[in-house]
């Protein structure tokens, strides 16, 4: 027993030295850490579990002297003013990428999209959404929105949603926004930031025309498309990021174009679980509104990405969007705008003039007439959410069986979400593939574009992200009847497919391998 107590003393001393080195000028409080009375922050999260485990073992072996032995090791560590270079190096390495727990869900709303996620160390501290809409199953969407808000409100954290990503403005992807923002119990939902694809005037006309032709337009959708700053600003959103789509692909003489690479982690200032934003060259972009009470609008270049941070340290989790530029009939749209609407899409103030025209029945019919026959799905934004590199050592928790606990698996923990991207197009797929090249191998789940439609599918998707399990959001009846996806797509996937219907969701929990005991609690986030 004495030998084991000596080993515990050694382990405690090493852990305390690492903690002291990692904490910098701040003074760690080991006693409060082992009693779990401190926040699991970047400063101590990597060492809290190891410290507690050794103390508990010591308490079992030597209940009367455990506290005095622990306090002796704390004093000895604090007395060592100069820590070795090896200790400092190890402390840096062990906290290179701190790994918060992640609970990610593709919600059960049928044909549509409602993807939600939460990150945190000891409780959910950051929430995001990708799309919020459903085609036929409106009640399922409503139930999932209310369940999400119930979880968010129970945390007593602000805001309810840190970042809302929108792939595009088709009704089945955004017709739940009003209910989401409305909240419940008389309390509107607080959304800090919205990220959506940048729409040129031609894109605006095509998007609204498509919705009007299908009878899915509304005053709210028209304003969100044509005046996103005004629409989201009125909802209390602080920052609106509009991601520019990739332009036309380079000619063969110019080569395939530059494959984007993620810059090294950045240590921005801060004292909480937060978000940093970088352009493709790694330059930081401020997300803070320059003027209180006014929405901050940022038009971001292709390849810009978001990085999770805490206490001045980069975490392992990033968000990488990619917007596809709608290119079909662009010249024709402009000509028809001038001929039918008597508006020039290249003139200043076009969007506001379009909104005014759409307030009349004649104007709405003109936009329908303009759009008819063009069959464009508009600009759509894909998103990768997950670890930035395999060096993070993030694992996915899987339950052995209903009666046994979780195990840490080597499954890839990232999510690759595609909206309605037309990935069957060779040039579009080449650009999309290049944007996600640095993280493709880290995707464990990949959404089939456009709910599994054959005209958007590319069989190269499967080999591009080999660790990813394909899934699609679909009404159960359409899935059973082989409408979505059709037989040709199912054959190409070779049976590797998870349908997310109005009855069945898809949820996953990941984190550090030693976080297994917390998996059930995190799944409730």
C-alpha positions as CSV (number, residue, x, y, z in Angstrom):
1,X,0.0,0.0,0.0
2,X,2.9,2.4,0.8
3,X,4.3,1.9,-2.7
4,X,0.9,2.8,-4.3
5,X,0.6,5.9,-2.0
6,X,4.1,7.0,-3.2
7,X,3.0,6.5,-6.8
8,X,-0.1,8.6,-6.2
9,X,2.1,11.3,-4.6
10,X,4.2,11.3,-7.7
11,X,1.2,11.5,-10.0
12,X,-0.3,14.3,-8.0
13,X,2.9,16.3,-8.1
14,X,3.2,15.9,-11.9
15,X,-0.4,16.9,-12.5
16,X,-0.2,19.9,-10.2
17,X,3.0,21.0,-12.0
18,X,1.3,20.7,-15.4
19,X,-1.7,22.6,-14.1
20,X,0.5,25.4,-12.7
21,X,2.4,25.7,-15.9
22,X,-0.7,25.8,-18.0
23,X,-2.5,28.3,-15.8
24,X,0.1,31.0,-16.4
25,X,-0.3,34.0,-14.0
26,X,-3.6,32.7,-12.5
27,X,-3.5,30.7,-9.4
28,X,-5.2,27.3,-9.7
29,X,-7.3,26.1,-6.8
30,X,-6.8,22.3,-6.8
31,X,-9.0,21.7,-3.7
32,X,-12.0,23.3,-5.4
33,X,-11.2,21.4,-8.6
34,X,-11.4,18.0,-7.0
35,X,-14.6,19.0,-5.3
36,X,-16.0,20.0,-8.8
37,X,-16.7,23.6,-7.6
38,X,-14.9,25.2,-10.5
39,X,-15.8,25.6,-14.1
40,X,-14.3,23.1,-16.5
41,X,-12.4,25.8,-18.5
42,X,-9.5,25.6,-20.9
43,X,-7.2,26.4,-18.0
44,X,-7.9,23.2,-16.0
45,X,-10.2,21.0,-18.0
46,X,-7.4,18.8,-19.2
47,X,-6.3,17.9,-15.7
48,X,-9.4,17.9,-13.6
49,X,-10.4,14.3,-14.1
50,X,-6.9,13.0,-13.5
51,X,-6.6,15.1,-10.3
52,X,-9.9,13.9,-9.0
53,X,-9.2,10.2,-9.8
54,X,-5.9,10.2,-7.9
55,X,-7.4,12.0,-4.9
56,X,-10.3,9.6,-4.7
57,X,-7.9,6.6,-4.8
58,X,-5.7,8.2,-2.1
59,X,-8.8,8.8,0.0
60,X,-9.7,5.1,-0.3
61,X,-6.2,3.9,0.6
62,X,-5.5,6.4,3.4
63,X,-8.7,8.1,4.5
64,X,-7.2,9.8,7.5
65,X,-4.1,11.2,5.9
66,X,-5.4,11.8,2.3
67,X,-6.2,15.5,2.8
68,X,-2.8,16.3,4.4
69,X,-0.9,14.4,1.7
70,X,-2.8,16.2,-1.0
71,X,-2.2,19.6,0.6
72,X,1.5,18.8,1.0
73,X,1.8,18.1,-2.8
74,X,0.0,21.3,-3.5
75,X,2.4,23.3,-1.4
76,X,5.4,21.6,-2.9
77,X,4.2,22.3,-6.4
78,X,3.5,26.0,-5.7
79,X,7.0,26.2,-4.0
80,X,8.6,25.1,-7.3
81,X,8.9,28.6,-8.9
82,X,10.9,27.3,-11.8
83,X,9.3,24.5,-13.7
84,X,11.4,22.5,-16.1
85,X,11.2,23.0,-19.9
86,X,9.9,19.4,-20.2
87,X,7.0,20.2,-17.9
88,X,6.1,23.3,-19.8
89,X,6.3,21.5,-23.2
90,X,4.1,18.6,-21.9
91,X,1.6,21.1,-20.5
92,X,1.4,22.8,-23.9
93,X,1.0,19.5,-25.7
94,X,-1.7,18.2,-23.5
95,X,-3.8,21.3,-24.0
96,X,-3.0,22.0,-27.7
97,X,-6.6,21.3,-28.6
98,X,-9.0,21.3,-25.7
99,X,-11.9,19.1,-26.5
100,X,-15.4,20.3,-25.3
101,X,-18.2,17.8,-25.3
102,X,-20.4,18.0,-28.4
103,X,-24.0,16.8,-28.8
104,X,-25.2,17.0,-32.4
105,X,-28.6,16.1,-33.8
106,X,-30.3,16.0,-37.2
107,X,-33.8,16.5,-35.9
108,X,-36.8,14.4,-37.0
109,X,-38.8,16.8,-39.2
110,X,-39.1,14.7,-42.4
111,X,-38.4,16.4,-45.8
112,X,-36.7,19.6,-44.7
113,X,-33.9,20.5,-42.4
114,X,-33.4,21.2,-38.7
115,X,-29.8,20.4,-37.5
116,X,-28.9,21.4,-34.0
117,X,-25.8,21.2,-31.9
118,X,-24.4,22.1,-28.4
119,X,-20.8,22.4,-27.1
120,X,-19.6,22.7,-23.6
121,X,-17.2,21.4,-20.9
122,X,-19.4,20.7,-18.0
123,X,-22.7,22.1,-19.3
124,X,-23.9,23.3,-22.7
125,X,-22.3,26.7,-23.4
126,X,-22.7,27.2,-27.1
127,X,-25.6,26.2,-29.4
128,X,-25.9,26.3,-33.2
129,X,-28.6,25.5,-35.8
130,X,-28.3,24.7,-39.5
131,X,-31.6,25.3,-41.3
132,X,-35.1,25.4,-39.8
133,X,-37.9,24.1,-42.0
134,X,-40.1,21.2,-43.1
135,X,-42.1,20.5,-46.2
136,X,-45.2,18.6,-45.1
137,X,-44.5,17.7,-41.5
138,X,-45.0,21.1,-39.9
139,X,-46.2,19.6,-36.6
140,X,-43.0,17.5,-36.3
141,X,-40.9,20.7,-36.9
142,X,-42.9,22.6,-34.3
143,X,-42.4,19.9,-31.8
144,X,-38.6,19.8,-32.4
145,X,-38.3,23.6,-32.2
146,X,-40.1,23.6,-28.9
147,X,-37.9,20.7,-27.6
148,X,-34.8,22.6,-28.7
149,X,-35.9,25.8,-26.9
150,X,-36.8,23.9,-23.8
151,X,-33.3,22.5,-23.6
152,X,-31.8,25.9,-24.4
153,X,-33.8,27.7,-21.7
154,X,-33.1,25.1,-19.1
155,X,-29.4,26.0,-19.2
156,X,-30.0,29.6,-18.2
157,X,-27.4,30.7,-20.7
158,X,-27.6,33.6,-23.1
159,X,-28.2,33.6,-26.0
160,X,-30.6,30.8,-26.9
161,X,-28.8,30.3,-30.2
162,X,-25.2,31.5,-30.7
163,X,-25.1,31.0,-34.4
164,X,-27.8,30.1,-37.0
165,X,-26.6,28.9,-40.4
166,X,-29.0,28.9,-43.3
167,X,-28.2,26.9,-46.4
168,X,-30.7,28.7,-48.7
169,X,-34.1,30.2,-48.6
170,X,-36.4,27.5,-50.0
171,X,-39.4,27.2,-47.7
172,X,-38.7,23.6,-46.6
173,X,-35.4,24.9,-45.1
174,X,-36.6,28.2,-43.5
175,X,-40.3,28.1,-43.0
176,X,-39.8,27.4,-39.3
177,X,-37.8,30.6,-38.7
178,X,-40.8,32.7,-37.5
179,X,-41.7,30.0,-34.9
180,X,-38.0,29.7,-33.8
181,X,-37.7,33.5,-33.3
182,X,-41.1,33.7,-31.6
183,X,-39.8,31.5,-28.8
184,X,-42.4,30.5,-26.2
185,X,-44.0,31.6,-22.9
186,X,-43.9,35.2,-24.2
187,X,-40.1,35.2,-24.5
188,X,-38.6,35.6,-28.0
189,X,-35.6,33.5,-28.9
190,X,-32.3,35.3,-28.8
191,X,-30.1,34.6,-31.8
192,X,-26.7,36.2,-31.7
193,X,-25.5,35.6,-35.2
194,X,-26.9,34.4,-38.6
195,X,-24.7,33.0,-41.4
196,X,-26.2,32.7,-44.9
197,X,-25.1,32.8,-48.5
198,X,-24.6,36.2,-50.1
199,X,-27.3,36.7,-52.8
200,X,-26.8,39.0,-55.7
201,X,-29.9,40.8,-57.1
202,X,-30.2,38.1,-59.7
203,X,-30.1,35.4,-57.0
204,X,-32.8,37.4,-55.0
205,X,-35.1,37.5,-58.0
206,X,-34.6,33.7,-58.8
207,X,-35.1,32.7,-55.1
208,X,-38.3,34.7,-54.7
209,X,-39.6,33.7,-58.1
210,X,-39.1,30.0,-57.3
211,X,-41.0,30.4,-54.0
212,X,-43.8,32.4,-55.7
213,X,-44.3,29.9,-58.5
214,X,-44.6,27.1,-55.9
215,X,-47.0,29.1,-53.7
216,X,-44.5,29.1,-50.8
217,X,-43.7,32.8,-50.7
218,X,-44.6,35.0,-47.7
219,X,-43.9,38.5,-46.7
220,X,-41.3,37.3,-44.2
221,X,-39.5,35.1,-46.7
222,X,-39.4,37.9,-49.3
223,X,-37.9,40.3,-46.8
224,X,-35.4,37.7,-45.5
225,X,-34.2,37.2,-49.0
226,X,-34.2,40.8,-50.3
227,X,-33.4,42.6,-47.0
228,X,-31.7,40.2,-44.7
229,X,-30.1,42.9,-42.6
230,X,-33.5,44.5,-41.9
231,X,-35.3,41.2,-41.3
232,X,-32.7,39.7,-38.9
233,X,-31.9,43.0,-37.3
234,X,-35.6,43.3,-36.3
235,X,-35.3,39.9,-34.7
236,X,-32.5,41.2,-32.5
237,X,-29.6,39.4,-34.3
238,X,-26.3,41.2,-33.6
239,X,-24.2,40.0,-36.5
240,X,-25.1,38.8,-40.1
241,X,-22.4,37.1,-42.1
242,X,-23.1,36.7,-45.8
243,X,-20.7,34.2,-47.4
244,X,-19.8,35.0,-51.0
245,X,-20.1,32.0,-53.3
246,X,-17.2,30.7,-55.3
247,X,-17.0,32.3,-58.7
248,X,-16.6,30.4,-62.0
249,X,-13.9,27.7,-61.9
250,X,-10.5,28.5,-63.3
251,X,-9.7,27.6,-66.9
252,X,-7.6,24.5,-67.6
253,X,-4.7,26.8,-68.4
254,X,-4.8,28.2,-64.9
255,X,-4.8,24.8,-63.2
256,X,-7.3,23.5,-60.7
257,X,-7.1,26.5,-58.4
258,X,-5.7,26.8,-54.9
259,X,-6.8,24.1,-52.4
260,X,-7.7,26.0,-49.2
261,X,-5.8,25.1,-46.0
262,X,-6.8,25.9,-42.5
263,X,-4.4,28.2,-40.7
264,X,-2.8,27.2,-37.4
265,X,-4.8,27.9,-34.3
266,X,-5.2,31.5,-33.1
267,X,-5.3,32.6,-29.5
268,X,-7.8,35.5,-29.5
269,X,-8.5,37.4,-26.3
270,X,-11.5,36.2,-24.3
271,X,-12.8,34.7,-21.1
272,X,-15.5,32.3,-22.2
273,X,-16.6,29.7,-24.8
274,X,-16.7,31.9,-27.8
275,X,-16.3,32.2,-31.5
276,X,-13.5,33.6,-33.7
277,X,-13.8,34.3,-37.4
278,X,-11.0,34.2,-40.0
279,X,-10.7,34.9,-43.7
280,X,-9.1,32.4,-46.0
281,X,-5.6,33.8,-45.3
282,X,-6.0,33.4,-41.6
283,X,-6.6,37.1,-40.8
284,X,-9.0,37.7,-37.9
285,X,-12.3,39.4,-38.6
286,X,-14.1,41.1,-35.8
287,X,-17.6,39.8,-35.1
288,X,-18.5,42.5,-32.6
289,X,-21.0,45.1,-33.8
290,X,-19.3,48.5,-34.2
291,X,-22.4,50.3,-32.9
292,X,-24.7,49.0,-30.1
293,X,-28.2,48.3,-31.2
294,X,-27.4,48.0,-34.9
295,X,-26.8,44.8,-36.8
296,X,-23.2,44.2,-38.0
297,X,-23.2,42.9,-41.6
298,X,-20.1,41.1,-42.9
299,X,-19.7,40.0,-46.4
300,X,-17.1,37.1,-46.2
301,X,-14.9,35.6,-48.9
302,X,-15.1,32.0,-49.9
303,X,-12.9,29.9,-47.5
304,X,-13.6,32.0,-44.4
305,X,-14.2,29.9,-41.3
306,X,-15.2,30.0,-37.6
307,X,-13.1,28.6,-34.8
308,X,-14.3,27.8,-31.3
309,X,-12.3,29.4,-28.5
310,X,-12.2,29.5,-24.7
311,X,-10.0,31.6,-22.4
312,X,-7.7,32.7,-25.1
313,X,-7.1,29.2,-26.5
314,X,-8.3,27.6,-29.8
315,X,-10.5,24.6,-29.3
316,X,-10.7,21.6,-31.6
317,X,-14.1,22.5,-33.2
318,X,-14.6,24.7,-36.3
319,X,-17.4,25.7,-38.7
320,X,-16.4,25.9,-42.4
321,X,-19.1,27.1,-44.8
322,X,-19.1,26.9,-48.6
323,X,-21.6,28.6,-50.8
324,X,-22.3,27.4,-54.3
325,X,-23.0,30.2,-56.8
326,X,-26.2,29.7,-58.8
327,X,-25.1,30.3,-62.5
328,X,-28.1,29.2,-64.6
329,X,-29.9,31.9,-66.7
330,X,-28.2,34.8,-65.0
331,X,-28.2,37.0,-68.1
332,X,-31.8,36.0,-68.9
333,X,-32.9,36.9,-65.3
334,X,-31.4,40.4,-65.8
335,X,-33.0,40.9,-69.2
336,X,-36.4,39.8,-67.9
337,X,-36.1,42.1,-64.9
338,X,-35.7,45.0,-67.1
339,X,-38.4,43.9,-69.6
340,X,-41.1,42.7,-67.2
341,X,-40.5,44.4,-63.9
342,X,-39.0,47.6,-65.4
343,X,-36.2,47.3,-62.8
344,X,-32.5,47.1,-63.4
345,X,-30.8,44.5,-61.2
346,X,-27.5,46.4,-61.6
347,X,-28.9,49.6,-60.3
348,X,-28.5,50.8,-56.7
349,X,-31.6,50.2,-54.5
350,X,-32.8,47.3,-56.7
351,X,-33.7,45.1,-53.7
352,X,-35.8,47.7,-52.0
353,X,-37.6,48.5,-55.2
354,X,-38.3,44.8,-55.7
355,X,-39.8,44.5,-52.2
356,X,-42.1,47.5,-53.0
357,X,-43.2,45.9,-56.3
358,X,-43.9,42.5,-54.6
359,X,-46.4,44.2,-52.2
360,X,-48.8,44.3,-55.1
361,X,-50.6,41.3,-56.7
362,X,-49.5,42.5,-60.2
363,X,-45.8,42.7,-59.1
364,X,-46.0,39.2,-57.6
365,X,-47.5,37.8,-60.8
366,X,-44.8,39.5,-62.8
367,X,-42.1,37.8,-60.8
368,X,-43.8,34.4,-61.3
369,X,-43.9,35.1,-65.0
370,X,-40.3,36.1,-65.0
371,X,-39.2,32.9,-63.2
372,X,-41.4,30.3,-65.1
373,X,-39.4,27.8,-67.0
374,X,-36.0,28.7,-65.6
375,X,-35.9,25.9,-63.0
376,X,-33.2,27.2,-60.8
377,X,-32.7,26.1,-57.2
378,X,-30.6,29.1,-56.3
379,X,-27.5,29.5,-54.3
380,X,-27.0,26.9,-51.5
381,X,-24.5,26.9,-48.6
382,X,-22.9,23.7,-47.3
383,X,-21.3,23.5,-43.9
384,X,-18.7,21.4,-42.1
385,X,-19.0,21.3,-38.3
386,X,-16.4,19.2,-36.4
387,X,-12.8,19.0,-35.4
388,X,-10.2,20.9,-37.4
389,X,-7.6,18.1,-37.4
390,X,-7.2,14.5,-36.3
391,X,-4.6,15.7,-33.8
392,X,-7.5,16.7,-31.5
393,X,-8.0,13.1,-30.6
394,X,-11.8,13.6,-30.3
395,X,-13.7,10.3,-30.0
396,X,-17.4,9.3,-30.6
397,X,-19.3,7.6,-27.8
398,X,-21.2,4.4,-28.8
399,X,-23.4,2.4,-26.4
400,X,-22.5,-1.3,-26.3
401,X,-26.1,-2.3,-25.7
402,X,-29.1,-1.0,-23.9
403,X,-28.0,-2.4,-20.6
404,X,-24.3,-1.5,-20.8
405,X,-22.3,1.7,-20.8
406,X,-20.6,3.7,-23.6
407,X,-17.3,3.0,-25.2
408,X,-15.0,5.5,-27.0
409,X,-14.7,4.7,-30.7
410,X,-12.5,5.9,-33.5
411,X,-15.4,7.0,-35.6
412,X,-15.0,10.3,-37.3
413,X,-16.9,13.0,-35.3
414,X,-17.5,15.7,-38.0
415,X,-20.7,16.6,-39.8
416,X,-20.8,17.6,-43.5
417,X,-24.1,19.2,-44.4
418,X,-25.0,20.0,-48.0
419,X,-28.3,21.7,-48.2
420,X,-29.5,21.6,-51.8
421,X,-26.0,21.9,-53.4
422,X,-26.0,20.6,-57.1
423,X,-23.0,18.3,-56.6
424,X,-23.7,16.4,-59.8
425,X,-22.3,19.3,-61.7
426,X,-18.6,18.7,-62.4
427,X,-17.4,22.2,-61.8
428,X,-19.6,22.7,-58.7
429,X,-18.4,19.5,-57.2
430,X,-14.7,20.3,-57.9
431,X,-15.0,23.6,-56.0
432,X,-17.1,22.1,-53.2
433,X,-14.5,19.2,-52.9
434,X,-11.6,21.7,-52.7
435,X,-13.3,23.7,-49.9
436,X,-13.7,20.7,-47.6
437,X,-10.5,18.9,-48.6
438,X,-8.7,19.6,-45.3
439,X,-11.6,18.1,-43.2
440,X,-13.2,15.5,-45.5
441,X,-11.5,12.6,-43.7
442,X,-12.9,13.9,-40.3
443,X,-16.6,13.7,-41.4
444,X,-18.5,10.8,-39.8
445,X,-21.9,11.9,-41.2
446,X,-22.6,13.4,-44.6
447,X,-25.9,14.8,-45.7
448,X,-27.1,13.7,-49.2
449,X,-27.8,17.0,-51.1
450,X,-31.4,18.0,-51.9
451,X,-32.9,15.2,-49.8
452,X,-31.3,12.5,-51.9
453,X,-32.4,13.8,-55.3
454,X,-30.7,12.1,-58.2
455,X,-30.0,15.4,-60.1
456,X,-27.9,16.7,-57.1
457,X,-26.1,13.4,-56.3
458,X,-22.5,12.6,-57.2
459,X,-21.3,9.0,-56.7
460,X,-17.8,10.4,-55.9
461,X,-19.2,11.7,-52.6
462,X,-18.8,8.3,-51.1
463,X,-15.1,7.9,-51.8
464,X,-14.4,11.6,-51.1
465,X,-15.4,11.2,-47.4
466,X,-14.8,7.5,-46.9
467,X,-15.5,7.5,-43.1
468,X,-18.8,9.4,-43.4
469,X,-22.1,7.6,-43.1
470,X,-24.5,9.1,-45.7
471,X,-27.9,10.3,-44.4
472,X,-30.8,12.3,-45.8
473,X,-33.8,14.2,-44.4
474,X,-36.9,12.7,-45.9
475,X,-40.6,12.0,-45.3
476,X,-41.0,8.4,-44.3
477,X,-43.6,7.6,-47.0
478,X,-41.2,9.0,-49.7
479,X,-38.4,6.9,-48.3
480,X,-40.4,3.7,-48.2
481,X,-41.8,4.3,-51.7
482,X,-38.2,4.8,-53.1
483,X,-39.0,8.4,-54.1
484,X,-36.2,9.8,-52.0
485,X,-33.6,8.7,-52.6
486,X,-34.3,6.8,-55.9
487,X,-32.9,3.4,-56.6
488,X,-30.0,4.7,-58.6
489,X,-28.7,6.7,-55.6
490,X,-29.3,3.8,-53.2
491,X,-27.4,1.5,-55.5
492,X,-24.4,3.8,-55.7
493,X,-24.4,4.1,-51.8
494,X,-24.5,0.3,-51.5
495,X,-26.8,0.2,-48.5
496,X,-24.8,2.7,-46.4
497,X,-27.6,5.1,-45.6
498,X,-29.4,6.5,-42.6
499,X,-32.9,8.0,-43.2
500,X,-33.8,10.9,-40.9
501,X,-37.6,11.0,-41.1
502,X,-40.4,12.7,-39.1
503,X,-40.2,9.6,-36.8
504,X,-36.5,9.1,-36.5
505,X,-33.7,11.5,-35.6
506,X,-29.9,11.1,-35.7
507,X,-27.9,12.1,-32.7
508,X,-24.3,11.7,-31.6
509,X,-22.1,12.6,-28.7
510,X,-18.3,13.1,-28.8
511,X,-15.5,14.4,-26.6
512,X,-12.4,13.2,-24.8
513,X,-12.1,9.5,-24.4
514,X,-12.2,9.9,-20.6
515,X,-15.6,11.7,-20.9
516,X,-17.5,8.4,-21.3
517,X,-19.1,8.6,-17.8
518,X,-20.8,11.9,-18.9
519,X,-22.1,10.7,-22.2
520,X,-25.7,10.1,-21.1
521,X,-25.9,13.6,-19.5
522,X,-24.4,15.2,-22.7
523,X,-27.0,13.4,-24.9
524,X,-29.7,15.5,-23.1
525,X,-28.1,18.8,-24.2
